[in-house]
Amino acid sequence: MESKKEKVETKIYGTFPMQRFLDTLSMIVSNKYNADITAKIVIPDEEQQQHQDKEAV
């Protein structure tokens, strides 16, 4: 007998609080390894991003 697999498509709408997620993940890992771990989101400005894009080419 052949089993048919159902294709599942996931769609996410809205925003995701990335900094809050990173803070929570950092806290969990910090507690597990008894270390001080932090994470910060850094969004480069447009000029810096264009410079990086040119170097990649």
C-alpha positions in Angstrom: 0.0 0.0 0.0 1.1 3.5 -0.8 0.7 6.2 1.8 -0.1 9.7 0.5 1.6 12.6 2.3 -0.4 15.7 2.7 1.4 18.9 1.6 1.3 21.5 4.4 1.9 25.1 3.7 2.7 27.5 6.5 1.9 31.2 6.2 2.7 33.8 8.9 1.0 37.2 8.9 1.9 40.1 11.1 5.0 41.1 13.0 7.4 39.1 15.1 9.0 40.7 18.2 12.6 39.6 17.3 14.4 41.5 20.1 12.1 39.9 22.7 12.7 36.5 21.2 16.5 37.1 21.3 16.3 38.3 24.9 14.4 35.2 26.0 16.7 32.9 24.1 19.8 34.6 25.6 18.3 34.3 29.1 17.7 30.5 28.6 21.2 29.9 27.3 22.7 32.1 30.0 21.0 30.1 32.7 22.0 26.8 31.2 25.7 27.5 30.8 26.0 29.9 33.7 27.2 32.7 31.5 26.2 36.2 30.6 24.9 36.2 27.0 23.2 39.1 25.2 22.0 39.6 21.7 21.1 42.9 20.0 19.6 43.6 16.6 21.6 46.0 14.5 20.1 47.5 11.4 22.7 49.1 9.2 21.8 52.4 7.6 21.1 52.6 3.9 24.5 53.9 2.8 26.3 51.2 4.7 24.1 48.6 3.2 24.7 49.9 -0.4 28.5 49.8 0.3 28.2 46.1 1.4 26.1 45.3 -1.6 28.8 46.7 -4.0 31.6 44.7 -2.3 29.6 41.5 -2.7 29.5 41.9 -6.5 
